[in-house]
Amino acid sequence: MSAADTTTPAKVPPPRPAPPPPSAPRRPRAEGTSAGAGTPWLLLAPCLLVLLLVMGYPLVRLVTLSFQEFGQSQLWGFQPAESVGFDNFTEVLGDGEFWAVVVRTIVFAAGCVVFTMVVGMLIALLLQRVSGWVKTLVNIALVASWGMPIIVATTVFKWLFDADYGILNAVLSRLPGVDMVGHNWFASGPQGLAVIMLLVIWGAVPFVVITLSAGLTQVPRELEEAARLDGAGAWGVFRYVTLPILKPIIVMLTTLSVIWDMGVFPQVFVMRNGHPEAEFQLLTTYSYDRAFVVNDYGQGSAIALITVLLLLGVVAVYMRQMLKIGEVE
């Protein structure tokens, strides 16, 4: 017998079965999708409820009063409130004094916004070029001025610009050829509103500086260096590199500043000892006077509602600009 006949043949293992084809991923159920879509509204519900409770009733009451004849007799319950339709709005819109107040408010708010944004941008750019300890000191001063209550800040400014004891008149009078002793800064409307505008700007600049400083940290240094290599100066780098990147922040800050400065009330009210003269009246103080001094709550509510509509127009412009920025990005 040969060796080939006595050799046991090797067993070949059977082939492994092919793995089954992967099954298609299951689609999430419709219930899960609807639940996921409703989660943001569920999270927003407490905030919306608080806004509804805090702002809902006053806004509804404001609209209701603007269409009624509501004075001292109706306030004390001697006479019922009567609906007068659009008579309050017709009387307000036909009053020349109201339009003078509107123009004054727009000019005042525009001046505050422009100077606030310019000064805030300059300080924010300056903070990028100073040492760390100087930046810390400036930020501390900004936060301190920003956190100061409006009434306290207004009282300080009243002392600074006081005709008899104001430190500003005393300092300016030390300059050669300048005599400001006893000068009344509130003798005329434009000069007094300029002082109030300075107070508003002083309180608004810290927020603008802090926000713009945070935005400037997001500007890529490589783009600035590339622009300088292409021959752009400091203004060119700011205009073509920094400004486009900061545009969403600038639009947001400008809109908020317009809303805040259109609603300035305590600065004017306290600075004029609770009785603003005609040349110091803004929309907020004018509405207050019509309601609580003249006791015509219907016209006061109509003026307040017109102010709200003007601010809604500003918000609409802001939303349109933000949507355009989002489409570009």
Backbone bond lengths (Angstrom), bond angles and torsions (degrees), N, CA, C in turn:
res aa  C-N    CA-C-N  psi(-1)  N-CA   C-N-CA  omega(-1)  CA-C   N-CA-C  phi
1 M - - - 1.492 - - 1.507 106.62 -
2 S 1.311 114.65 135.19 1.469 118.98 -177.61 1.517 110.31 -82.55
3 A 1.319 113.78 165.77 1.481 119.19 179.49 1.500 111.79 -66.89
4 A 1.337 114.92 -28.95 1.478 118.02 -179.79 1.503 111.90 -67.07
5 D 1.379 115.40 -30.96 1.466 117.68 -178.81 1.526 112.24 -76.29
6 T 1.350 116.05 -30.01 1.475 118.94 -177.82 1.542 113.49 -85.27
7 T 1.342 117.61 -11.64 1.503 120.61 -178.67 1.515 110.21 -76.08
8 T 1.354 115.61 130.60 1.485 120.28 179.51 1.534 108.97 -80.65
9 P 1.309 118.68 126.29 1.476 119.97 -179.21 1.538 111.42 -66.78
10 A 1.361 116.89 139.63 1.489 122.19 179.71 1.511 110.73 -70.20
11 K 1.354 114.85 140.69 1.464 119.75 179.76 1.536 110.18 -84.73
12 V 1.272 115.53 130.47 1.478 121.71 178.90 1.517 108.58 -90.43
13 P 1.357 119.22 124.64 1.466 120.29 179.94 1.520 111.12 -64.73
14 P 1.311 115.20 144.09 1.471 117.73 -179.53 1.534 110.60 -67.14
15 P 1.311 117.65 148.88 1.499 120.42 -179.85 1.526 110.76 -66.01
16 R 1.346 113.90 144.00 1.465 120.08 178.79 1.523 109.89 -74.16
17 P 1.289 114.77 141.30 1.476 116.58 177.94 1.526 111.23 -68.09
18 A 1.312 115.59 144.76 1.472 120.58 -179.59 1.518 109.89 -67.51
19 P 1.340 117.10 139.54 1.470 119.31 179.94 1.524 110.54 -64.80
20 P 1.322 116.70 147.59 1.467 118.97 179.82 1.521 111.05 -67.30
21 P 1.329 115.86 148.96 1.480 118.76 -179.85 1.510 110.36 -62.76
22 P 1.335 117.46 142.85 1.475 119.95 -179.07 1.515 110.93 -62.57
23 S 1.307 114.23 136.31 1.463 118.57 179.61 1.524 110.45 -77.03
24 A 1.304 115.57 152.11 1.473 121.10 -179.65 1.525 110.21 -66.10
25 P 1.341 116.82 141.01 1.472 118.28 -179.31 1.520 111.08 -64.18
26 R 1.320 113.14 140.07 1.441 118.55 -179.12 1.522 110.53 -74.95
27 R 1.279 114.57 138.18 1.457 119.55 177.07 1.522 109.43 -79.00
28 P 1.320 116.04 143.16 1.471 117.40 178.19 1.515 110.41 -64.44
29 R 1.286 113.83 150.08 1.453 118.59 -179.11 1.514 110.89 -69.52
30 A 1.282 114.56 155.92 1.462 119.38 179.56 1.510 111.43 -62.55
31 E 1.368 115.60 -31.34 1.439 118.24 -179.60 1.525 110.40 -64.58
32 G 1.330 117.49 -40.13 1.458 120.62 179.19 1.511 111.69 -64.87
33 T 1.341 116.91 -39.51 1.458 120.15 179.75 1.517 111.28 -64.95
34 S 1.322 115.81 -44.60 1.463 118.47 179.38 1.522 111.26 -65.95
35 A 1.336 116.07 -36.74 1.459 118.70 177.88 1.522 111.06 -66.04
36 G 1.347 116.49 -39.32 1.463 118.85 177.99 1.512 112.13 -66.08
37 A 1.331 117.03 -36.59 1.463 119.54 178.40 1.519 112.15 -69.65
38 G 1.325 117.04 -28.80 1.456 119.75 -179.22 1.510 114.45 -86.01
39 T 1.348 117.23 -10.37 1.465 119.89 -179.13 1.526 113.08 -61.80
40 P 1.355 120.12 -45.55 1.476 117.90 178.42 1.516 113.14 -58.94
41 W 1.347 117.08 -39.60 1.460 119.17 179.07 1.528 111.14 -67.12
42 L 1.320 115.95 -34.00 1.459 119.35 177.16 1.523 111.17 -65.30
43 L 1.322 115.74 -39.81 1.461 119.55 178.85 1.527 111.68 -70.82
44 L 1.333 116.33 -32.05 1.465 120.15 179.87 1.517 113.00 -81.57
45 A 1.327 117.03 -12.87 1.465 120.35 -174.42 1.529 112.80 -56.61
46 P 1.348 121.33 -46.30 1.480 118.81 179.28 1.522 113.13 -59.90
47 C 1.332 115.97 -42.15 1.474 119.17 179.84 1.521 110.81 -65.35
48 L 1.331 116.96 -43.75 1.465 120.31 179.05 1.527 111.22 -64.02
49 L 1.320 116.70 -36.28 1.462 120.18 178.64 1.523 111.12 -65.68
50 V 1.332 116.45 -42.33 1.464 119.94 178.33 1.528 110.67 -64.06
51 L 1.343 116.92 -43.62 1.463 120.06 178.07 1.524 111.43 -62.27
52 L 1.318 115.84 -38.89 1.458 119.32 179.03 1.520 111.23 -64.72
53 L 1.326 116.68 -41.12 1.457 120.17 -179.02 1.528 111.96 -72.01
54 V 1.348 116.13 -38.78 1.465 119.84 -175.29 1.527 111.92 -80.48
55 M 1.330 117.10 -39.83 1.460 120.96 -173.82 1.525 113.30 -108.33
56 G 1.311 117.90 -19.71 1.463 119.69 -174.95 1.519 112.33 -64.77
57 Y 1.330 117.17 -55.83 1.466 120.13 -177.75 1.528 112.29 -63.04
58 P 1.367 119.98 -46.97 1.472 118.10 178.43 1.524 113.10 -58.83
59 L 1.349 117.06 -38.98 1.456 119.08 -179.05 1.530 111.10 -68.10
60 V 1.333 116.50 -42.06 1.466 119.79 177.59 1.526 110.41 -64.08
61 R 1.326 116.66 -41.30 1.462 120.63 178.71 1.523 111.11 -65.65
62 L 1.316 117.00 -37.37 1.465 121.05 177.69 1.518 110.90 -62.18
63 V 1.327 116.56 -46.70 1.468 120.45 179.62 1.521 110.32 -63.70
64 T 1.326 117.18 -40.35 1.467 120.59 -179.29 1.533 111.32 -64.43
65 L 1.328 116.79 -45.33 1.464 120.37 -178.83 1.519 112.12 -65.06
66 S 1.346 116.81 -32.23 1.466 119.28 -177.42 1.519 112.30 -66.56
67 F 1.328 117.77 -17.55 1.468 121.50 178.50 1.528 111.91 -106.78
68 Q 1.334 117.05 16.87 1.455 120.70 -178.39 1.524 111.09 -127.36
69 E 1.322 114.18 159.54 1.461 120.36 168.01 1.526 107.19 -92.94
70 F 1.328 114.58 107.12 1.462 119.86 -172.05 1.520 107.96 -134.81
71 G 1.324 115.05 107.48 1.457 120.76 -179.82 1.514 111.71 -125.78
72 Q 1.337 115.41 -154.14 1.463 120.00 -177.39 1.531 111.47 -64.90
73 S 1.324 116.78 -37.90 1.468 119.31 -178.94 1.519 111.54 -66.34
74 Q 1.347 116.05 -40.47 1.468 119.08 178.73 1.526 110.88 -71.08
75 L 1.334 116.76 -31.57 1.457 119.70 -179.29 1.525 111.02 -65.19
76 W 1.329 117.33 -40.32 1.461 121.31 -178.51 1.516 112.86 -89.94
77 G 1.320 117.51 1.10 1.443 120.49 175.15 1.508 115.55 83.99
78 F 1.341 117.36 11.93 1.461 119.44 179.10 1.526 112.00 -74.40
79 Q 1.338 115.73 -30.91 1.460 120.83 179.16 1.523 108.46 -134.83
80 P 1.326 117.21 148.18 1.472 118.97 177.15 1.535 110.90 -76.75
81 A 1.323 115.89 152.30 1.462 120.73 176.78 1.519 109.45 -71.68
82 E 1.331 115.42 133.97 1.453 121.30 -178.85 1.520 109.79 -111.94
83 S 1.333 115.12 139.76 1.453 120.38 177.54 1.523 109.42 -77.05
84 V 1.322 116.39 131.17 1.470 121.53 -179.51 1.519 111.66 -119.06
85 G 1.324 117.54 9.86 1.461 120.05 178.88 1.515 111.51 67.17
86 F 1.345 114.91 -130.01 1.472 120.49 -177.77 1.526 112.04 -97.78
87 D 1.346 117.36 18.99 1.467 119.24 -177.47 1.522 112.16 -63.30
88 N 1.327 117.02 -39.16 1.467 119.18 178.62 1.522 111.60 -62.20
89 F 1.332 116.83 -43.58 1.464 119.89 179.22 1.522 111.03 -67.58
90 T 1.321 116.84 -38.67 1.466 119.67 179.05 1.519 111.30 -63.26
91 E 1.331 116.04 -42.33 1.461 119.67 179.87 1.522 111.68 -68.30
92 V 1.318 116.21 -39.22 1.465 119.55 -179.89 1.526 110.72 -68.32
93 L 1.328 117.20 -47.90 1.456 120.72 -177.47 1.525 112.20 -69.30
94 G 1.318 117.66 -21.21 1.457 120.55 177.31 1.511 114.22 -90.55
95 D 1.320 117.19 2.26 1.461 121.95 -178.97 1.529 109.32 -93.35
96 G 1.333 116.77 124.31 1.462 120.34 179.24 1.506 113.12 -65.26
97 E 1.332 117.49 -31.78 1.459 120.58 178.53 1.525 111.37 -63.09
98 F 1.333 116.59 -37.06 1.470 119.93 179.00 1.519 110.84 -61.91
99 W 1.328 117.41 -44.26 1.464 119.61 -178.80 1.525 111.45 -68.90
100 A 1.322 116.57 -31.92 1.466 118.67 173.87 1.525 110.75 -63.80
101 V 1.320 116.33 -39.57 1.468 120.77 177.38 1.518 110.37 -66.07
102 V 1.350 118.13 -39.69 1.455 121.19 179.20 1.529 110.28 -62.16
103 V 1.324 116.67 -47.04 1.472 119.91 179.53 1.521 110.35 -62.16
104 R 1.330 116.83 -43.42 1.467 120.38 179.58 1.521 110.88 -62.31
105 T 1.316 117.30 -40.19 1.464 120.70 179.65 1.520 111.17 -66.04
106 I 1.327 117.28 -42.20 1.467 120.56 -179.55 1.522 110.38 -65.10
107 V 1.338 116.68 -44.58 1.470 119.71 179.00 1.520 110.65 -63.60
108 F 1.325 116.62 -42.65 1.463 121.00 179.43 1.526 110.73 -61.97
109 A 1.339 116.81 -48.40 1.467 120.28 -178.71 1.522 110.92 -65.41
110 A 1.336 117.55 -40.44 1.468 119.98 -179.99 1.527 111.13 -63.38
111 G 1.342 116.55 -42.86 1.464 119.07 177.91 1.521 112.04 -62.92
112 C 1.337 116.63 -43.17 1.465 119.68 178.78 1.525 111.60 -62.37
113 V 1.331 116.81 -43.32 1.467 120.18 -177.22 1.519 110.80 -66.65
114 V 1.333 117.52 -45.96 1.468 120.69 -177.46 1.523 110.66 -62.14
115 F 1.333 116.73 -50.20 1.462 119.17 -178.27 1.527 111.53 -67.32
116 T 1.327 117.47 -35.75 1.463 119.81 178.34 1.516 111.22 -63.54
117 M 1.326 117.24 -45.47 1.459 120.16 -178.53 1.526 111.65 -68.85
118 V 1.330 117.44 -40.60 1.467 120.14 -179.19 1.527 110.78 -66.65
119 V 1.325 116.35 -50.04 1.464 119.64 -179.45 1.530 110.58 -64.84
120 G 1.321 116.95 -40.88 1.459 119.62 178.52 1.516 112.63 -62.67
121 M 1.337 117.11 -41.47 1.467 120.48 178.49 1.524 111.13 -65.66
122 L 1.328 117.58 -41.78 1.467 120.21 179.71 1.526 111.19 -63.10
123 I 1.325 116.63 -43.23 1.472 119.14 179.65 1.525 110.42 -67.56
124 A 1.334 117.75 -39.65 1.470 120.04 179.35 1.525 110.91 -63.90
125 L 1.329 117.36 -41.06 1.468 119.93 176.98 1.522 111.20 -66.56
126 L 1.336 116.59 -37.07 1.461 119.92 178.93 1.520 111.58 -65.08
127 L 1.325 117.07 -36.98 1.466 120.27 -179.29 1.525 112.21 -66.05
128 Q 1.339 117.37 -20.31 1.466 119.50 177.77 1.527 112.56 -76.69
129 R 1.330 116.83 -11.32 1.466 120.54 -173.97 1.522 113.60 -116.03
130 V 1.316 118.10 2.33 1.455 120.41 -179.12 1.520 109.13 -103.20
131 S 1.309 114.64 170.22 1.463 119.80 -179.37 1.525 110.71 -73.57
132 G 1.318 114.99 170.20 1.458 120.02 -175.20 1.505 113.74 -64.51
133 W 1.345 117.84 -42.09 1.461 119.27 -176.79 1.529 111.26 -71.05
134 V 1.337 117.16 -33.05 1.467 119.42 176.09 1.528 109.78 -67.05
135 K 1.328 116.95 -42.41 1.470 120.33 177.93 1.529 110.54 -61.06
136 T 1.333 116.99 -39.53 1.466 120.22 179.10 1.527 111.58 -63.81
137 L 1.332 116.70 -43.76 1.458 120.29 179.68 1.528 111.20 -63.87
138 V 1.328 116.35 -42.77 1.467 120.01 179.98 1.524 110.43 -64.52
139 N 1.340 117.03 -41.73 1.466 119.96 178.96 1.529 111.50 -64.40
140 I 1.324 116.65 -37.89 1.465 119.35 177.30 1.531 110.33 -63.45
141 A 1.331 116.25 -42.97 1.465 119.53 178.73 1.526 111.31 -64.83
142 L 1.327 117.15 -38.96 1.464 120.45 179.27 1.523 111.64 -65.26
143 V 1.320 116.00 -44.90 1.469 119.25 179.82 1.529 110.60 -65.50
144 A 1.338 117.18 -37.64 1.465 120.12 179.47 1.531 111.10 -64.76
145 S 1.334 116.39 -43.94 1.467 118.77 178.88 1.518 111.56 -69.40
146 W 1.335 116.91 -34.71 1.463 120.78 179.10 1.534 111.13 -68.80
147 G 1.316 117.04 -36.08 1.453 121.06 -178.58 1.516 114.31 -82.09
148 M 1.331 117.84 -7.46 1.461 119.45 -179.92 1.526 110.31 -69.97
149 P 1.314 119.12 131.50 1.475 121.02 178.19 1.526 111.51 -58.26
150 I 1.327 115.47 148.69 1.465 120.46 -176.02 1.527 110.91 -62.81
151 I 1.322 116.93 -39.66 1.461 120.03 -178.70 1.523 110.70 -63.52
152 V 1.333 116.61 -40.46 1.463 120.55 179.36 1.529 110.15 -66.44
153 A 1.330 116.67 -45.23 1.459 120.24 179.22 1.527 111.23 -62.10
154 T 1.324 116.91 -40.41 1.462 120.29 178.86 1.519 111.15 -64.89
155 T 1.321 117.59 -39.81 1.462 121.03 177.72 1.522 111.27 -63.75
156 V 1.323 117.03 -40.02 1.468 120.75 177.68 1.522 110.44 -62.86
157 F 1.332 117.26 -43.41 1.462 119.99 179.86 1.528 111.35 -67.55
158 K 1.328 116.93 -34.41 1.461 119.20 175.68 1.522 110.84 -61.05
159 W 1.320 116.72 -39.49 1.461 119.90 177.82 1.526 111.43 -69.88
160 L 1.333 117.61 -39.63 1.461 120.46 -179.58 1.525 111.77 -61.87
161 F 1.343 116.77 -39.11 1.465 121.22 -174.84 1.530 112.05 -104.54
162 D 1.316 118.18 18.05 1.455 120.35 178.97 1.526 109.94 -66.93
163 A 1.349 115.55 141.70 1.464 119.81 -175.60 1.527 111.71 -69.06
164 D 1.319 118.05 -35.30 1.469 121.09 -175.23 1.520 113.46 -96.84
165 Y 1.343 116.79 -40.03 1.460 120.04 -174.22 1.525 112.97 -119.88
166 G 1.309 117.61 11.83 1.459 120.64 -177.78 1.511 112.24 -70.20
167 I 1.335 115.10 135.98 1.463 119.23 -178.77 1.523 111.46 -73.10
168 L 1.357 117.09 -27.26 1.459 119.35 -178.66 1.522 111.17 -65.79
169 N 1.322 117.57 -43.60 1.470 119.94 177.82 1.530 111.01 -62.02
170 A 1.322 116.70 -38.82 1.464 119.91 -180.00 1.523 111.46 -66.33
171 V 1.344 116.54 -39.68 1.469 119.79 179.94 1.519 110.85 -69.73
172 L 1.336 116.90 -44.68 1.469 119.66 -179.42 1.519 111.85 -65.64
173 S 1.320 117.44 -31.31 1.466 119.81 -179.29 1.518 112.31 -70.00
174 R 1.317 117.89 -15.89 1.466 120.97 176.79 1.516 112.63 -78.50
175 L 1.319 117.41 -12.79 1.451 120.43 177.66 1.519 110.07 -74.19
176 P 1.330 117.57 147.85 1.473 119.61 -178.79 1.527 111.50 -63.32
177 G 1.301 116.36 129.53 1.448 121.91 176.86 1.508 115.40 77.50
178 V 1.327 119.17 8.92 1.461 123.06 -178.56 1.517 108.97 -113.68
179 D 1.330 116.40 126.70 1.452 122.11 177.76 1.528 108.07 -126.73
180 M 1.320 116.40 98.91 1.462 122.20 -178.66 1.522 112.06 -112.90
181 V 1.311 117.47 14.66 1.464 120.74 -179.77 1.527 108.92 -66.54
182 G 1.329 115.97 125.45 1.449 120.93 179.60 1.518 114.60 77.05
183 H 1.330 117.68 9.70 1.470 119.65 -178.94 1.532 110.07 -71.84
184 N 1.313 116.19 128.80 1.468 122.25 -179.17 1.532 108.34 -96.28
185 W 1.319 116.63 109.73 1.450 121.16 -178.16 1.528 112.26 -71.89
186 F 1.314 117.46 -15.46 1.461 121.21 -177.42 1.531 112.30 -108.55
187 A 1.326 115.16 20.25 1.462 118.10 177.25 1.522 111.56 -71.10
188 S 1.321 117.62 -26.59 1.466 121.83 178.52 1.522 109.03 -126.70
189 G 1.329 114.96 152.17 1.457 120.19 -178.22 1.513 114.30 -62.10
190 P 1.351 119.19 -51.21 1.474 119.19 -178.43 1.517 113.45 -59.34
191 Q 1.340 117.00 -41.14 1.461 119.29 -179.69 1.521 111.20 -68.45
192 G 1.325 117.20 -41.70 1.456 119.67 178.78 1.517 112.37 -67.27
193 L 1.340 117.36 -39.57 1.467 120.13 177.29 1.520 110.92 -66.65
194 A 1.335 117.61 -30.07 1.469 119.96 176.11 1.527 110.35 -64.44
195 V 1.349 116.83 -38.22 1.466 120.29 176.92 1.528 110.40 -65.66
196 I 1.334 116.14 -44.40 1.464 119.42 178.37 1.524 110.67 -64.92
197 M 1.331 117.00 -37.15 1.466 120.50 176.72 1.523 110.56 -62.08
198 L 1.327 116.75 -40.32 1.461 120.32 177.46 1.524 110.68 -62.22
199 L 1.327 117.08 -38.69 1.462 121.20 177.19 1.524 111.15 -63.94
200 V 1.325 117.46 -43.65 1.466 120.87 179.48 1.524 110.66 -64.78
201 I 1.324 116.70 -43.03 1.473 120.39 179.56 1.528 110.13 -63.39
202 W 1.313 116.41 -42.70 1.475 120.25 179.87 1.521 111.43 -58.91
203 G 1.330 117.22 -36.94 1.453 119.65 179.67 1.512 114.44 -81.38
204 A 1.346 117.73 -20.50 1.464 120.81 -176.09 1.524 113.39 -95.75
205 V 1.320 117.92 -23.71 1.468 120.88 -175.48 1.529 112.77 -61.61
206 P 1.342 120.80 -41.30 1.471 118.92 -177.79 1.523 113.72 -56.28
207 F 1.321 118.24 -44.11 1.465 120.13 179.48 1.526 111.12 -62.48
208 V 1.330 116.80 -40.82 1.468 120.44 179.32 1.524 110.43 -65.42
209 V 1.320 116.91 -43.00 1.467 120.21 -178.83 1.527 110.78 -63.89
210 I 1.309 117.63 -46.27 1.466 120.68 -178.34 1.529 110.75 -63.85
211 T 1.323 117.15 -41.34 1.466 120.16 -179.56 1.521 111.44 -68.69
212 L 1.331 117.79 -44.20 1.461 120.58 179.30 1.528 111.39 -67.55
213 S 1.324 117.37 -34.88 1.469 119.75 177.38 1.522 110.71 -62.83
214 A 1.331 116.74 -39.81 1.469 119.85 176.11 1.527 110.66 -65.17
215 G 1.332 117.19 -37.94 1.457 119.40 178.07 1.520 113.04 -68.91
216 L 1.323 117.31 -34.94 1.468 120.17 179.97 1.524 112.41 -66.29
217 T 1.320 117.60 -24.96 1.468 119.31 177.16 1.526 112.12 -68.76
218 Q 1.345 117.20 -16.71 1.457 120.88 -179.18 1.529 112.63 -93.56
219 V 1.322 117.35 -0.50 1.470 120.37 178.14 1.524 108.57 -79.46
220 P 1.341 119.24 120.31 1.468 120.80 -178.21 1.532 111.66 -64.13
221 R 1.320 116.54 129.53 1.457 120.63 178.66 1.527 110.96 -67.51
222 E 1.347 116.59 -27.21 1.455 118.92 -179.58 1.527 111.33 -64.11
223 L 1.330 116.56 -38.14 1.464 119.29 178.90 1.524 111.13 -66.75
224 E 1.323 116.67 -39.71 1.458 119.11 178.41 1.533 111.00 -64.70
225 E 1.340 116.95 -42.54 1.465 119.73 179.24 1.524 111.05 -66.36
226 A 1.326 116.53 -38.11 1.462 119.23 177.61 1.523 111.20 -64.49
227 A 1.313 116.78 -38.80 1.463 119.59 178.27 1.523 111.06 -66.13
228 R 1.320 117.53 -38.40 1.460 119.88 177.75 1.523 111.19 -67.15
229 L 1.329 116.66 -37.72 1.469 119.25 177.34 1.526 111.40 -65.53
230 D 1.328 116.58 -29.05 1.467 120.00 177.45 1.510 112.93 -80.17
231 G 1.333 117.39 1.08 1.455 120.91 175.79 1.514 114.92 99.96
232 A 1.324 119.04 7.47 1.463 121.17 -179.83 1.521 109.87 -78.82
233 G 1.322 115.20 137.93 1.450 120.62 175.86 1.510 111.38 -84.26
234 A 1.338 115.17 -167.50 1.471 119.58 -179.01 1.526 110.98 -63.13
235 W 1.340 117.40 -42.19 1.459 120.21 178.99 1.524 111.06 -67.14
236 G 1.336 117.15 -39.34 1.460 120.16 179.04 1.526 112.41 -64.22
237 V 1.333 116.66 -41.05 1.465 120.06 177.94 1.522 110.29 -63.71
238 F 1.337 115.69 -42.26 1.464 118.73 -179.60 1.525 111.14 -66.65
239 R 1.336 116.83 -41.09 1.466 120.00 -174.47 1.517 112.48 -73.23
240 Y 1.331 117.54 -42.25 1.459 120.61 -171.46 1.531 113.76 -100.14
241 V 1.318 118.28 -11.99 1.468 120.75 -179.49 1.526 110.76 -118.44
242 T 1.330 116.19 -59.24 1.474 119.65 -173.61 1.523 112.05 -70.25
243 L 1.326 116.61 -47.68 1.463 120.48 -174.66 1.531 113.09 -61.61
244 P 1.351 120.13 -45.61 1.476 118.05 178.15 1.525 113.75 -61.50
245 I 1.337 117.33 -35.16 1.459 119.38 179.96 1.529 110.56 -70.88
246 L 1.323 117.14 -34.37 1.464 121.08 -179.14 1.526 112.76 -86.57
247 K 1.316 118.61 -0.22 1.468 120.26 -174.36 1.524 113.21 -56.83
248 P 1.340 121.07 -46.39 1.475 118.58 178.15 1.524 113.13 -58.98
249 I 1.328 117.17 -39.62 1.463 120.02 179.34 1.519 110.39 -68.23
250 I 1.333 117.34 -40.49 1.464 120.54 -179.62 1.524 110.61 -64.95
251 V 1.334 117.03 -41.21 1.467 120.38 178.37 1.532 110.16 -62.26
252 M 1.324 116.63 -43.16 1.460 120.47 179.62 1.526 111.10 -63.65
253 L 1.333 117.22 -47.54 1.460 120.87 -178.71 1.522 111.57 -64.79
254 T 1.324 117.05 -39.68 1.462 120.13 179.52 1.521 110.97 -63.69
255 T 1.325 116.47 -43.58 1.464 119.85 179.90 1.520 111.39 -64.57
256 L 1.320 117.04 -45.54 1.462 119.78 178.32 1.525 111.16 -62.88
257 S 1.322 117.39 -38.29 1.464 120.26 179.31 1.519 111.22 -65.50
258 V 1.340 116.84 -39.85 1.465 119.65 177.74 1.527 110.20 -62.01
259 I 1.330 116.74 -44.66 1.465 120.33 -179.53 1.529 110.49 -63.62
260 W 1.328 116.90 -45.26 1.460 119.95 -179.35 1.528 111.89 -66.17
261 D 1.337 117.25 -42.96 1.461 120.08 -175.59 1.525 112.21 -76.10
262 M 1.321 117.75 -25.45 1.460 119.42 172.79 1.524 111.13 -71.46
263 G 1.323 116.76 -22.87 1.457 121.04 -179.11 1.511 114.18 -102.20
264 V 1.326 118.32 20.41 1.465 121.10 179.63 1.526 109.54 -64.41
265 F 1.313 116.25 125.14 1.467 120.71 177.91 1.536 112.95 -133.37
266 P 1.351 119.39 -55.89 1.477 118.01 -172.90 1.516 113.38 -63.20
267 Q 1.358 117.90 -32.37 1.451 119.15 -179.45 1.524 111.44 -61.93
268 V 1.340 116.08 -45.37 1.472 119.69 179.54 1.528 110.65 -71.52
269 F 1.318 116.39 -42.87 1.462 121.07 -175.11 1.523 111.37 -63.86
270 V 1.326 116.97 -46.06 1.461 120.27 -177.97 1.528 110.85 -75.39
271 M 1.324 117.32 -39.10 1.456 120.16 -178.97 1.528 111.89 -62.38
272 R 1.330 116.89 -30.27 1.464 120.81 179.27 1.525 111.60 -103.50
273 N 1.325 117.18 23.67 1.464 123.29 172.94 1.520 112.87 58.11
274 G 1.329 117.00 35.55 1.451 121.35 175.69 1.514 115.38 81.34
275 H 1.334 118.05 0.47 1.470 121.16 -179.23 1.531 109.07 -136.79
276 P 1.332 118.15 74.95 1.474 119.82 179.75 1.528 111.33 -63.00
277 E 1.336 115.82 133.16 1.450 120.03 176.37 1.524 110.17 -71.31
278 A 1.345 115.85 171.23 1.466 120.57 -175.81 1.520 111.57 -59.74
279 E 1.344 117.96 -38.49 1.473 120.07 -177.84 1.517 112.77 -76.14
280 F 1.339 118.23 -5.06 1.465 121.86 177.57 1.531 112.02 -108.13
281 Q 1.315 117.62 1.68 1.456 120.31 -174.94 1.529 110.70 -73.80
282 L 1.347 115.57 129.85 1.457 123.46 168.77 1.530 107.52 -111.80
283 L 1.320 117.04 177.37 1.458 119.66 -175.83 1.530 112.07 -60.29
284 T 1.305 117.05 -38.34 1.460 119.85 -178.52 1.520 111.58 -68.75
285 T 1.325 117.30 -47.34 1.464 119.81 179.90 1.527 111.30 -70.66
286 Y 1.324 116.68 -32.79 1.466 120.05 178.32 1.525 110.71 -66.07
287 S 1.328 117.03 -41.98 1.462 120.80 175.77 1.520 110.80 -63.45
288 Y 1.316 117.40 -40.75 1.469 121.23 178.53 1.527 110.83 -62.96
289 D 1.331 117.26 -43.70 1.458 119.96 -179.85 1.518 112.26 -64.14
290 R 1.336 116.49 -42.03 1.460 119.01 179.73 1.529 111.61 -64.09
291 A 1.328 115.68 -34.48 1.462 118.89 -176.68 1.523 112.33 -83.75
292 F 1.340 118.47 -46.60 1.461 120.44 -168.74 1.530 114.11 -108.10
293 V 1.324 118.14 -11.42 1.466 120.53 175.95 1.525 110.32 -102.37
294 V 1.343 115.39 -48.62 1.460 120.26 177.26 1.519 110.97 -82.15
295 N 1.345 117.08 -15.83 1.474 123.32 -178.72 1.527 112.14 63.76
296 D 1.322 116.08 35.65 1.468 120.75 174.01 1.534 106.21 -112.33
297 Y 1.322 116.11 85.05 1.455 120.80 -174.35 1.531 111.87 -70.31
298 G 1.313 117.01 -25.67 1.455 119.80 178.08 1.521 111.44 -65.99
299 Q 1.346 116.76 -49.54 1.465 119.68 178.64 1.528 111.32 -67.80
300 G 1.331 116.97 -37.00 1.464 118.83 176.61 1.513 111.88 -61.13
301 S 1.324 116.52 -40.52 1.465 120.10 177.35 1.525 111.12 -67.81
302 A 1.328 117.41 -37.06 1.465 120.03 177.77 1.527 111.21 -63.43
303 I 1.326 117.32 -41.93 1.469 120.67 177.59 1.525 110.60 -64.35
304 A 1.328 116.57 -42.21 1.464 120.02 178.32 1.526 111.11 -63.41
305 L 1.321 117.12 -39.42 1.465 120.09 179.74 1.520 111.17 -67.88
306 I 1.322 117.63 -38.12 1.471 120.17 175.85 1.523 109.98 -63.42
307 T 1.326 117.38 -38.82 1.466 120.76 176.88 1.527 111.09 -62.02
308 V 1.332 116.40 -42.42 1.468 120.38 177.63 1.521 111.00 -61.37
309 L 1.320 117.18 -40.99 1.465 120.62 179.11 1.533 110.90 -65.09
310 L 1.319 117.24 -38.91 1.464 119.89 176.28 1.528 111.09 -62.32
311 L 1.318 116.42 -41.94 1.462 120.00 178.94 1.522 111.42 -67.98
312 L 1.324 117.44 -34.21 1.463 119.85 175.67 1.520 110.99 -63.62
313 G 1.328 117.10 -33.99 1.464 119.48 174.26 1.515 111.98 -63.29
314 V 1.325 116.42 -39.21 1.473 119.97 176.68 1.524 110.41 -64.43
315 V 1.327 117.08 -42.18 1.463 120.82 178.79 1.532 110.75 -63.59
316 A 1.336 117.25 -38.08 1.468 120.46 178.47 1.524 110.93 -63.09
317 V 1.323 116.88 -41.82 1.473 119.84 176.80 1.519 110.50 -63.38
318 Y 1.328 116.88 -40.38 1.468 120.99 178.60 1.525 111.36 -62.26
319 M 1.327 117.35 -45.16 1.458 120.59 -179.89 1.529 110.95 -64.38
320 R 1.319 116.65 -37.94 1.459 119.57 178.60 1.525 111.00 -64.72
321 Q 1.324 117.30 -42.95 1.460 120.25 178.49 1.526 111.33 -64.26
322 M 1.326 117.61 -41.19 1.451 120.42 180.00 1.524 111.27 -66.23
323 L 1.333 118.00 -36.46 1.460 120.53 176.81 1.520 110.87 -66.55
324 K 1.331 117.42 -38.46 1.460 119.71 177.26 1.527 110.96 -64.39
325 I 1.338 116.41 -40.85 1.463 119.78 178.47 1.516 110.24 -63.75
326 G 1.332 117.17 -39.83 1.464 120.43 178.93 1.529 111.74 -65.65
327 E 1.341 118.53 -36.86 1.454 120.26 177.92 1.523 111.45 -67.64
328 V 1.341 116.94 -37.81 1.463 119.89 179.07 1.508 111.21 -65.84
329 E 1.342 115.97 -42.38 1.469 119.51 179.92 1.513 112.08 -69.31
